Amino acid sequence: MAVIGGNEPRSFQFGIFEADLRAGELRRNGSKVKLQGQPFQILTMLLAHPGEVVTREELRQKLWPTDIFVDFDHSLNAAIRRLRDALGDSAENPRFVETVARRGYRFLAPVNGATVTSQPSAQPARSSKRLRLSVTLAVLLAGVVLGWVIARSRHPSAQISSVQIKQRRLTANPEENPVFSDTISPDGKYLAFADKTGFYLRHIDSGETHTLSLPPKFTAIPAAWYPDGSHLVATWVEGPTAPSSLWLVSIMGGPPRQLIDNGQLPAVSPNGSQIAFVKGPKLGEELWVMRANGEEPSRLVACQMCTFGVPAWSPDGRAIAYVVTRYGPDWKANTSVGLFDLRSGRQETIFSPGGRQAETGGELDLGPALVWTADNHLIYSISEPPPNQDDSNVWMVALDSQRRIAGTAVRLTAAPDQVSGLSASADGNRIIYTKNYLNPGIYVAELNSDPVRLSRPQRLTLDNWRDYPFSWTADSKAVLFSSDRDGTFHIFQQRITERSPQLLIGGNEETSLPRLAPDNSTLLFEVWPRLGVLATPRRVMRVSLAGGPPQEVLHHDGLGNIQCARPPSDVCLYDLRSPTHVSFFRFDPVTGKSDELPQLRIQDTNSYAYNWTLSPNGKTLATGKGKVIQKDPSITFTSLEDGSKRTVTAQAWAGVNSIDFAADGRSVWASAYTNTGKSALLNIDLQGRTTTMIEDAQMTIGWAIPAPDGKHLAFWKARGTSNVWMLEKF
């Protein structure tokens, strides 16, 4: 081991990693891994004492001196999580950093070739009630045969599976070219997939890939195979604001043929005679069926405030299963698997993950994809327990002859990121799934007026956590944002001249929506119920920026957004939502006393689709229906004084996701999108004149928050990854 004078080590080597203490760098197989500051210091302390417990108190004294105030528990947890991410490690199945309950952490791997001897601990770090299989990335890529062990605490009916699985990655697309859609052929030999460069057919065993020839500008993506294995149903969006349409495509060549002009998420019946599909606007979708040639379409199921996933046909073709997401107050979503019997017309729910909340501390959600195999199994995806609720994995459960859940569920994958797509060969022995990840980061640009223009945006948050801006400090020098960097969403502050944030509001609950009160010295924020705790309403809290404990201002079921004007105005608003309307209330940010403003009420059965923003002078409310596709999305400006309204449109865009008033109140900043995958940041003045400030076909652009002085703009952008994996049973 090299030393830097005396006995001080110069570097530590463990596995494929090396920690260079002189350079302050972590390297993996010689390549630098992003790990700086406190996580690197923690690593060096653990490496200096391999196999020994380094206590939390020792870490606090080293990294957070007593003369510095910080939320220590959350800061340490966040630093440990960043360290584990850099090492590809996990708390549940540690290979390097083990948590010793209520004491500290221990480094498990040999360091510089020495054997590690772990000291006994009074509290075992791994519970005997939770059997888990550690799945490393190297195992995934090599396609090693795995016998999956199911964690009973993660599913009420989990068991140890006797199914032998080989897992294999089929695509390796970079971030700038994600896989849009994919489906496996009935015989399990071919993968059809599409990305920004084209529509492809890949022979799975050989890897040989061919481009499917399609007419110019017909940028369709594959959705489902016909049983003959020579035809596909593909979806195509003709223009930026057009709905998705379904087309018949032959892999042998020839022109595609349109099946229906408004449809998505198709599934072909086992005998190839019918196609089930979804149509309708977001939050008002419908399940339909038609003949395989597109004729005789008929509606099966309609649902307000619902979205449907991909339908799945029963092996006998007499029933259709589907994942349905129902939204209620506070945007609380409930997911379940529904069943429609084509002979009787009966609808029923056959499976819901809601009962899992008692064991996990949070309700878990089904993903939109579903497969019903020939041997009568449902294959689905389900989210992980908090704090990993943004990850999901693939599960399988058997059905009996009455289409009821039979036996216990089997977990098929254990990996980070979200499952967004599923398909299977006709015999169910090859299962294709898509994993994706959206990573929003905060950017800041200098803002000039007359005419409005932005400088080149610079990234403010330099890590890979999910970060969303909501406000600025009164001096316009720091952004207030919500982030999941310490396990759940909490509130942070970061000056635009600094490289790392400061935790403002932590704790065991999820906190978000930081807004500055009119006195410029008080922060308002919302506390959201823990996942699964449906009876707890959202709360609005206030805390002095000078310090002190938070205090509750008010609480309500159905509570939505909160915003306040800038002084000298003292107007603060919040909204409450029901299935039929949005109501707005003015409230006192100290006492919580509130009164409804009836002139602002919006009557609409798509009430949850609206977003809104309050002008800086507190005189105007702007509202936009941002969560549904519209031909020309509109923004309505309503006077708080007399209720007068004026509506403007943003032409050539399919929808406006969010709106926020500019600092001078003369325009709004709006994030917009097209149905062809383009995202933009618009500036729309009160007369409807629209200027495209940023346009991006590679990344999603979110809402924008101007600094009070109007000189800077903070907004979020996200780039995602999306690739295809295969599970093979044998």
C-alpha positions, 0 to 999 in steps of 0.5 A: 500500500502506498503511503503519503509520509509516515503511515498515512495511506495514499490510496485504498483498493477494494474490488474494482474500486480505488479511493485516491486520497491525494486526489480525493477521487473514487475510480472504478476500473481506472475510470473516475466515479462521481463522488465528492465531499462528505460521501467521500470522507465517509468512505475514507473513514470506513476504509481505514477501519474495514470490518469495524463499526464506525459509529454515527457519533464518530462520523458526526464529529468528523464531518459536522463539527458541533459549532455548525447547525445541521439536520444531522440524521438526514444529512448523514443518511443522504451522504450514505445513500450517495456513497452506496449509489456510487458503489452500486451498493444497497442497504438491503443487500450490502456488498460494501457498506453495511448498516449496523442498526442504531450504531453506525456503519461497517465496511464489508469488502477486503481492502488492499487485499487484506481479509476483513473480519467483522466484529460481532454486533448486538443487533444483526444488520440483516433481518432473518424475516427478509430473504433477499437475493443481491443482484449486481449489474454484472450479473444482469449483463452476463445473463447468469441463471438466477433462482429468485428469492422473494422478500415476504415483507414486500408482498403480502403473498410472496414466496420463494420461487422455483422458477429458474430465470435467465435475465439479459439486456437486449438494447443499450441505447444512450440517454439521447436516444431512448427506446420509445416502444418494444414488443416480442413476437409470439414465437419469442424470436424477434424484438420489434422496437423503435427509437429516434433513429427508426423502427427495428426488428432484432433477432433475439438469439443472434442479435442481428438487427434490421431496419423496417422500411416505412414511408417517409415521415411515417414515424410509427412505433411498434405496439403489438404483434398479430399471432401470425408473427408477420404483422404488427399493430403500430401507433402513429401521431401524425402531427404535434397536436393530433391524437394517436392512431393505430396502423397495420404494419407488415414486416414483409414490406408494403404500405401500412394500413390505418385501422382507427384514427383515435387509439393507443395501447393496442392488444391483439386477441390470442386468435388474432380476430380482435384488438382491444385498445384505449382511447379518449383524453387523459383522465377520461379514458375508455377501453374499446375493442374492434375487429382485427381489420379495424371494423366494428369498434365498440366501447367496453368501459368508460371511467372519469378521472381514470387512466387505463394501461395496456389491455391483456387478453385471457388465453381463451379470448373471452375476457380482457384484464387491464390496469386502471388508475383512479384519481381522488382528492389530493391527486391520490391514485389507486391502482388495480387490475380490472376484468371485463367479461366479453360474454356477460359484460360484467366488470370486476376488480381481481387484484389491487396492491392497496392492502400492502400498505400495512406491512410496507408503511406505504401504498404501492402502485401497479404500473400500466403494463400487463400480460396474461400468459397462456398458462394463466399467469398475470405478469405485472409491475409494481412500485417498491416501498418508500423511500424507493417508490419511484422504482418498480419491478416485475412480478407474476401471479397465477390465476385459477379457472374462475380468473381469481388470484391463485397461490402466491405472487413471485418476484421476477426482477430486483433492479432500480428504475421504473418498468414502463412496458411488458410483453411476452411470447405466446408460451410465456417463456420469454418476457420483455420489459422496459426500464426507464428513469427520469432525472429532473435537475434544476437550471438557472438562466439570466433573464433580460427584458424588452425583448424577453431573452434568456442566457444559456442555462447553467445547471444548478443542482449537479447530482442525479437526485430528483429536484423541482424548483418552487420559489426564490429567497426575497433577495433573489440569490437562492432557489428554494426547491424540493428534492428526494436526495435524503430518501423522501422529498424535503425542502432545500435552499441553494444559492446560485453561486454555490455548488451544493444545497442546504437542507431547510425542512426535513423530518419523517414526512414528505414536504414540498411546495416551498412558497415565500409569504408576503412578509418575505421572512416566512416560508410556507410549505405543504406536508403531504401524507405518507403513502398509504395514509389516506385519512391524513389531509395535507397540511400547510405549515409556516416557519421563520427563515431565521429559525424556529419550529414549524407551525401548522397554518391549516389542513384540508382534504383535496388541498392543491397548490398554494401561492402568495403575492409579493409585498405590498400585497398580502394575498395568499391563495390555495385551491381545493378540488373535487371531481366536478370543480376547483375552488379557490380560497384566500387565507391568512398565512399566520392564522390560517383563516380563509374565505372562498373567492366564488368568482374564481371557481372552475366547474369542470369534470376534469378539475384535476387537470388544472394548474394556476398561478397568482400574479405578483401584485395579487390582482390576477389569477391565471389558470390553464388546463395542463393535463389534457391534450387540447388542439389549442391549449388556453390560459385564462386570466381572471381578476380577483377584484371583479371576476372578469376573464380573458382567455388566450391560446398557445397555438401549435402545442398539444398542451401546456403543463404548467404556468407561472407569472413573470416577475413583472406580472406582464406575462407567464412562463409556460412549459409546453409539449407536442404529441411528437415528443418535443418540449418547450419553455414559452413566454406568453403575454396577457394578450396571447403573444407567444415567444418560444424561449427554449425548445428541446427534442431530447429533454423534458422541460418543466415549470419555470420560476422567476426570481423576484428581481426578474434577473434570473429564471430557475426551471427544471429539465429532465433526461431519461434512459429507456432500454429493453431487458428479457427474462427467460424461463426454463 
